[in-house]
């Protein structure tokens, strides 16, 4: 008699300041849904990220509104206000642990880029993150790929961490560059969804 192991539903968590959200974020979310076979993508604007405590961040309502516009046509995506509603520093371990309590039968994947993944073990409760959750990592061609592969192997050997490397290559875009370009009067049409650009203009952001 053949035994079948039940496969848990996969939920991906894409967090960030999203100030503003851009096409790189959307591309990453869509690639994660497709390549990791996610049942749901939770897009989660942060309240305050630990490494941005001393930086000015656009009001929650605007970042949330832009994120909703950017992902409104992405199937399987859902905007989560979990971190904003808590109104405290957004530590990834706390967020994923809270989500796990609400979804105990699902496998939770944290979606991140190579830069962040290489430093995960130095994060707040980083080892616990690696022991208890799975990861989806985006890769830029030639960018620390050797170091990334070594880290993945190390994490798997030490903590049995499941890691999915995305094959889709992401556009190299940063929210900081978008804000600076907009302040200089340069076009950002190729960097953010049209609806997000319209929202930025209509609400006088980043001037």
N, C-alpha and C positions, 0 to 999 in steps of 0.2 A: 504494500500500500504506500503510495506516494504522499509525503507530508508537504503541505503548502504553508509557507510563512506569509502572514498577512503584512502587506506593505502599508505603512502609515501614509496619510495624506501629507503632502509637503506644502508648507507655508513659507514664503520668502519675505524677509523684512528689509526694505530699502529705506534707510534713515538718512537724515542730513539736515543742514540748515535751510537749504533750498532758497538762497537769497541772492539771485533768483534761481528757481528751478530752470534747467536748460535741456537741450535735446540730448546731451550726454546722459543725463539722469533717465530720460525716457527710453533711450536706446538700451541702457543697462537693464532697466526693468523688463523690457520686452525680451531681451536675450535670456535673462534669468528664467522667465516664464517658459520660454520655448525649450532651452537646453536642459534645464533642471526638472522639467515637467511639473511645474508648480500648479497646485490647485488654486492657490490664491497668492497675490502679491499685495502686501501691506506697505503702502508708501507713508512714511511716518516723519513729518516735520518735527525737528527737535525743539524743545523749549529753550534750554541753554546747553550747548555742548561743553564738556569740561575744558577743552582747549580754546574756547572762545569766550570765556567768562569776562575778559576785560575788553572785548571788542564790541563795537556798535552793531546790532543786528536789527533788521527791519521788523516791525511789529508782527506779532503772530498772525493776526487776521489777514494781513497782506500775503505773507508767505504761504499760509494755508490756502487762500483763495487762488494764488498762482499755481500751486501744486494740483489743486482740483482741476483747473483748466488744462494743465499739461497732460494729465492722465485720464481725462474724461472719455477718450475714445480707445483706451487700452483695455482689451478684454481681460478679465480675471484680476484686474487691479482694484484696490479699495484704499481710500485715504483714511488713515487712522490718526486720531487726535490724542492717543494715549499719553504721549510725552508732554504735549502742550497742556492737557488737562491736569496733569500732576503738578505743574508750576514749580518744578525744581530741576536741578542739574540732571541732564539726561545721560546716565551711565548705561551703557549697552547691556551689561549683565542684569541690572535691575529691570530694564525694559523687557528683555527676553524671558526672564524668570516670571514676571507678571503675566506675560502673554502665554507662557507654558501652563500656568495655573488655569487660564481660561480655555486653553486648547490642549488638554493633557494627552490626547491621542494623536496629535499631529507632530510631525518632525519639523522643527523650526530651523530655517537657514537664514543666517545673517549675510547680506549681500554687501560686498566691499571691493575696493580696488587693491592693487598690489601693494601700494605704499602703506596703507593701513594694516593690511594683513601681515606684513613683515614685522609689525610692532605689536600685534595682538597680545602676546604674552606679557608685555609691559603695561597693558591697560589695567584699569581698576578690575580686580578679580579676573584677570586675563586667563589664568590657568583654569579657573572654574568655567569660563566661557568655552574654552577649548574642550573641556571634558564633557560638557553638557549640551552643546549645540553644534550645528553643522554650518558650513560656510560655502558661499558661492563667490568666486573671485574673478574679477575682470583683469585682463592682461593687455598691456601695451606691447607691441612687437619689440623684442630686444630689450625691454625695460626691466631690468632685474629678474629676468626669467629664470636664470640659473639659481639665484638666491631664493626665489619663490619656490622652485621645485625642491630645493633642499629643506626649506621651512615646512613645506607640506609633508615631506617624508618624516621630518623630525616630529611634527605634531601627531602624525598618524601613529608613529611608533610609541611615543610617550603617552598619548591620551586617546588613541583610537578615534581621532577627529575625522569626520567625513568632510571632504573638500571637493567641490566641483569647480574645475577651471573652465571658464567660458571660452569658446573658440572665436566667437564674434569679437571683432576689434572695435573698441570704443573711440569716439571722437575725443581728441585732447582739448577739452574745454574746461574753464574754471569760472565759477561765479564771480570771483574777484576781478578777473579780466573783463567779464561782461559789464560789471558796474563801472569800471574805469573807462571802458570804451564808450559807454553810454554818456558818462559825464563829459567826455571829450566831443560829443556830438557825432560819434561814429555809428554806423549801422550795426545793429545786433540781430538783424532779420534771419541770418543763417545760424544763429547760436541758440535762439529760444523759439518755442512754438509761437505761431502768429498770435494766438489768443493771449499768451503771456506778454508778448511785446505790447499788445493793445492795452492790457491791464496796467503795465508799467507807465505808459504814456498817460492814460486816463486818470491815474492816481498820483501822478507827479513823483514817482519814486526815482531814487538814485540821481537826483540832480545835484 
